[in-house]
Amino acid sequence: METVQKIALVFTIIGAINWLLVGIFDFNLVDYLFSSMYIIARIIYIIVGICGLINIGLLFNHIEK
């Protein structure tokens, strides 16, 4: 499970960087890269959201030990 959480964390960080770009520069990197492929952009947003949910487990990781 640790590998899955690390992969999920990478996707969550990528999503956070995208939101940083949106907040500071009003530039959405995902839309810029995949504007012609709307379904790919949607899939990326879904993957990042699922990864964020997976990373909720990191909040409670210390309780298990």
Residue pairs with C-beta under 8 A, 6 or more apart in sequence:
1 57
4 54
5 54
5 55
5 57
5 58
7 51
8 50
8 51
8 52
8 54
8 55
9 51
9 55
9 58
11 47
11 48
11 51
12 48
12 51
12 52
12 55
14 48
15 48
15 49
15 51
15 52
17 29
18 28
18 29
18 30
18 48
21 27
21 28
21 29
22 28
30 41
30 44
30 45
31 41
34 40
34 41
34 44
35 41
